[in-house]
Amino acid sequence: MHSMKNFVEELKWRGMIQDIMPGTEEKLMEGPQAAYVGIDPTADSLHIGHLVSVMILKHFQNCGHKPYALIGGATGMVGDPSMKSQERNLLDEATLNHNVAGLKAQLSRFLDFDSDAPNKAELVNNYDWMKDYTFINFIRDIGKHITVNYMMAKDSVKKRLSRESSEGMSFTEFSYQLMQGYDFYWLWKNKGCILQFGGSDQWGNITTGNELIRRMDGGEAFALTCPLIKKADGSKFGKTEKGNVWLDPDRTSPYQFYQFWLNVSDEDAERFIKIFTLLDRETIENAIAAHREAPERRELQRLLAREVTVMVHGEQEYENAVRASQMLFGKSTSEDLRKLDERTFLAVFDGVPTFEIARTDLPLGILDALAVNTQIFPSKGEARKMIQQNGFSLNKDKLTDIGYQLSEADIIDGKYILAQKGKKDYFIIKVNG
């Protein structure tokens, strides 16, 4: 087994370890082990905040070990108090089942669930072992092993109770720690999971599991957490003005996803390329060195954006996103424009002034279209002048004919026409009816 890659070493140079229980690294070097990450199915899609722990599972599998993805069907019904200032809404079973299916599909992009490899990933749902556990049996079997003093000493509980605004903490949320601890015990006993990963806010919940394993069976288990990713300016990673950056293309279009990574700061790009890609150390160090020579070229951001977008959305969507990104700034053609699907078109031209005309108005003289039916130009005279001076484009093609008639042939995606004054000013004419 000497060919096994050192998993802890791999995470260390990538800056992906916050806390690690003594003995973890040695244990993993003994031979293939099993470990898990828990994800509560609060939505039917992962967002990029989840990506760190998913990448940890991926590295774990790449190093020859067996990863388990635990979807918290039961814990998702309860809600985790860690870092939350208020209780979460409790989800019903139908919503949970829908969410679980969505998460499994996404996780399959990162982890190998389907091969014949002995270390293929497995998906488990804690609802399966919690649903028939009666309350009396649970507090007798599990509750008696962990003292209230032990549970109260955890940061997630202490922080919550010390908040001025806190309305306290319900028993439901207080018991979350026990449920997560029992998950670890169950997976240790039934699946041989000796290690649990999570964000650093999970350390308390994870170690409660280690404690249960020790107290109930005298067993040994390990824990490893990754830092909570923040941006260099201290703001929360993975949030934009529009909210979370999701992996689901219907929630966050591949173009917006690509743009998110493309726009990170130089400092963040150097950290993120280690955490969110599988590129090896030499490739990354060379890329960082080259970037420091010429940061204005943003080559590191491009590499990061490419790797993550291809991993999450595939090569085709990545190429579409690059084409779409050049739409506003590069030398794009009308052919490129017509290749954009409506979702990407709207994402690229988000916030561009939009005017509406009726389909029945077509064909329509270009000067009327720009200065009468819409207010793209204040007057026909100004529209005429700009067209004659070669300063106007229609759907990315220069237009110099002031007698041009807008027609059905100019409509993109069945309802849009793109007008452009000079280099930077875009306008959308939406054709209704």
N, C-alpha and C positions, 0 to 999 in steps of 0.2 A: 504493500500500500504506500510505498515511499513516494510514488509519483503524485500523491495528493497535493493540491495547492494549499498553501496556508491561508485560510479564509480570514483569520483575524489580521494577519499581516496586510492582506489585500484591502480590508476596510480601513486599516490605520492610515496608510498613505493617502487614501481617498478622503480622509477627514470625516469618516462616517461612524466613529465610535465616541460616545459620551461617557457611558459607564459600562464596566464589564466585571462580572463576578470573577474573583480569583480562581484559577484552574480551568477556565473556559477554553483558552487557547490549547493547553496541553491535552484536554479531553478530545478536542476536535482533531488533533493530530494522531490520535490512536487509530482512527479509521472512520468510515462513513457514519455519520450521526443524523438524527432527525431533529428538526426544529420547526417552530411555527411563528407566524404573525397573526394577530387577530384584527379583523376589520369589521366595524359595526355597519350594517347595511342601512344607513340613514338616508341614502339616495340610491338610484339605480345606476349610478356611475361613480367611478373614482375621480378625484381631482388631483392636481399635481402635488398637493400636500401628502397624499398617500404614496407617492412615487418613491420616496426614500425607502420605506420599509419593503416595498415591492422589489426595488433594486437589490436590497440586502438579501431577499429570498433568491433572487436571480444569481447573485454572486455565490450564494450558499450552494445552489444547485450546480453551478459551473465548477465549483471546487470539489464536486463529487459527493455532496451530501444530499439528503432528502428533505425537501421543503413541504410544509403543510400550510395551506392558507385556511385560516379559520374564519368563517363568516359568522358573525355573532347574531344569529336569529333570535336567541334568547336574551342576550345582553342588550341587543338593539331595542328590545321591548322595555328595557329598564332605564338605560341612559347612564353614561359615565360622567361623574362629577369633575374629573380632572380638567383643570383650566377653564371650566365653564362657570359663568356667574349665575346662570339660572338653569332650572331643570329643562330637559328636552321634552319635546312632544313624544308621547308614546305611540308607536306605530302598530297598525293592525296586521293580522297574519297575511292577508292578501297582498298588501303593500310590501311586506317583508319578502314574500316569495318572489314577487316581481323584481325587487331590488337585488336579491341574491342571484337570480338568473343573469341580470345585467352585469354584476360584478364578476361572475365566473367567466363570462365571455371576454371581458377585458383582461382578466388575469391570464387567460390563455395566450395572449399576445406576448407575455413576458416569460411565462413558465411552461415547461414541457409537462403536460398532464397526460399525454396520449401515447408516448412511445413505450417500448418494452424495457426501457432502462430500469435497473433496480432502484434508481433514485428519482424516478418520475414524481412529479408533484401530485399532491392529493388535496382535494377541497373537502373540508368538513364544516358542519354547521352545528353549533352548540345547542340549538333547539332540539336536535335529535336525542341528546342525552339529558336535557333538562325537562322536556315536556311532560314526562311521566314521573318526575321526581316530586314527591309530595312535600309540602312545606314542613310538616312534622319531621319527616325523615331527613330532610336537608339540614334543619337546624340541629337535629340530634347527631347526624353523622359528621357533618362538616363544621357547623357553628361551634361545637364544643372544643374544637382544636385551636381556635384563634380567639384571643382575648380582645375585649373592647379597647383596652389600653393600647394593644398592638395596632389596632385599626385606626385609633384616634391619632397615633403618632405620625401617620403618613402625611406627607406634604399636601397631597390633593385634598385631604379632609381638613387639615389645619387651615390651609389658605381659605377654603370655602367658609369655614366657621368664623374666621377672624374678620371677614369683610364687613365693614360698617353696614353696607346696604343689604347684607345677606339676610334672607328670611329664614336662615337656618338651612337644614339639609334633611330631606325626608328619609325615612327608614329605607325606602325603596332604593334611593341612590347610595345610601350608606352600605347597603348589602351588595352593591355592584362589585366591590373589591373581593368579597367572598366568592361571588359567581365566577369572576375572572380567575381567581385562585383555583377554584374547583376545575375550570377548563384545563388549566395547566396539569393538575393532578390527573384528570381523566386521560389526557393525551399522553402523559408520561406512562401511565399504567397500561393503556390499551394500544398505544401506537409507538411507544418507545421514544417519545419526544423528550430530549434531555435539556432543551434550550428554548427560551422564548425571546423573541426580538420585539422591540417597540420604540416609540419616540421616548425622549427622556422624561416626558410627563407621565409615562407609564411605569416608571421604576417601582413605585410603591405597590401598584397592582401586581406587577410581575413577581416581586419578591414575596408577596403574600402566597403566591403559588408555590415558590420554592419552600417556604415555611410549612405549608400544608403537606407537601410531599415528604418532608423530613419528619414532621410530627405524626402523620398517619401511617407511613410505611418505613420510616427510617431511611428513605431514599435520598439520592443526591441529584440535583438539577442545577442548571446554570441560567444566567441572564445577561443580555447585552442590549444596550439602548443606543440610539443614534441621536445626535443633537437635533433640536428643533430648528429647522432652517429659517433664518431671518435674512432679509436683504441687508446689504452693507450699511444702508441708512437707518437700519433698525426697524423698518416697517415689515409687516407680515408678508412672508413669501407666498406666492401663488394666488394673491388677491389682486384684482384690478378694480377700476371704478365700477365695472359691471359685475363684480363679485368673483366667485371662484373661477379658476381656469380648469375646465373639466376635460376628461379624456374622451367623453362622448361627443362625436362631431356635430350632433344636433344641438348640444348645449354651448359648445365653444367650437366654432368652425376651425378646420385645420389651418386656414389662413391666419385666424386670430391666435391660434396656438403657436404657430411658427413665429408670428410677430412678437409674442410674449418673450420667447427665448432670444430673439434677435435684438430686442431692446434692453437686455439686462446690462448693468454697468460693467466696466472692465474688471473691477474687483470681484463682482459676483460671478462673472463668466469664468474666472480662474477657479473658483470653488465649485461652481455648478458642473463644470465639464468633468470633474472627478466623480461627482456624486451621481449625476444623471445619465452618464454614458458608460459603455463597456470598453471604451478605447483603452489601450494598455498604457502603462506608465510612461514609456519612452515617447509614444505618439503625443501624449498629453503634455509632457514636459517640453518637447520640441515646439508644439503649437503655442504654448504659453510664452516661451522665449521669443518666438517669431512675432507674437502679438505685441510684446513689450517693445520690440524694435519699431513697430509701426501700428500703434493702437488705433490710429484714425481709419485704418482699413477695416477694422472690426472683423477680421478673419476668424478670431476665436469665437465670437458670437455666432458667426455663420456656421462654423463647424458644430457648435453646440446645438444650434437650432436644427441643423440637418439631422444630426444623430438622434435627437429626441423625437423629432417629427416622424422620421422614418420608422423608428421603433414603435411609436404609438399608432400612427396612421398609415404607414406603408409608403413605398417609393413614389407611387402615382400621386397621392395627395400632397406629398412633399413637393413634387415638381409643379403641381398646380399652385401651391402656396408661393413658391418662388416666382412663378410667372405673374401671379396676382400682385406680389410685392413690387414687381418692376412696373406695374401698371401706373402707379402714381409718380414714380421717380425715374423710371428707366425709359428705354426706347421701345415701347411696346407697339404692336401693330393692331389693326382692327381684327385681324385673324386671332390674335391672342385674346383680345377682349371677348370675342364671340365664343371662345372656348370656356370662359368662366361659367360655372353653374350659377344659378340665381343666388344661392346662399353666399357664395364667395363674392359675387358681384356686389351684393348689398353690404357685405363686411368690408370690402375694399373702399367703397364709396360711402361708408357710414358717416353721417354728419354733413354730407355734401348737399347744398341747397337743391330742393326738388320742386319742380313745377309739374302741373298736370294738364294734359290736353285730351280731348275725346278722339277715339278712333275714327269717328264719323267726320272729323275735321280734315282727315287726310284724303288726297294729297294736299300739302300745305306749303306755300312759298316760305323759303328759309327766313326772309326778313320778318314776315308776320309771325313765324314760329318763335323767333328770338325776341321780338320787341312788342308784339301785340298779344298773342295768345299766352306768352310767358313774359316775365320781366327780366330775362337774362341780360338784355341790354335796355338802357333807359329809352332809347329811340331807334327807329329804323336807320337813321343817318349814322349813328355810332356803330350799329351792327354792320352796315354796308362798308364803312371805313375799315373796320378790323378785318373783314373778310377779304377786302381788296388788298390789304397790306399783309396778307398771308399769316394773320395772327389767330385764325380760328380753325378748330378741328371738330369734326363730327365723327363720333365713334372711333377716335384715334387717327382718322385720316384728315389731312389738310383739306379745307374746302375753300375754293377761290371763286366759285360761280355764284354771283348774287341772285341769279334767277333759279337756283336749285329748288326742286320740290321735294319736301320730306314725304316719304311713302312707307308702306308696309315693309319694304325691303330694308329700311333703316332700323327696324325694331329688333332689339336683342332680348332673348329670353321671353319673347312674346309680349313684353310690355315696357322696355326701357330704351331710351336714346341718350347717348352721352355727348354733352356739348362741352367744349373746352376753349376758354379764352386765354391766349398766351400760354405760358408754360404751366402755371400752377392752378388756375381757377377752373374748377369743374362744376358742372351743373347736370342734374338728371332731369330729363323730360319723361314723365311717366304717362304712358298711353292707356287710358281707361276705356273699357267697353269691348 
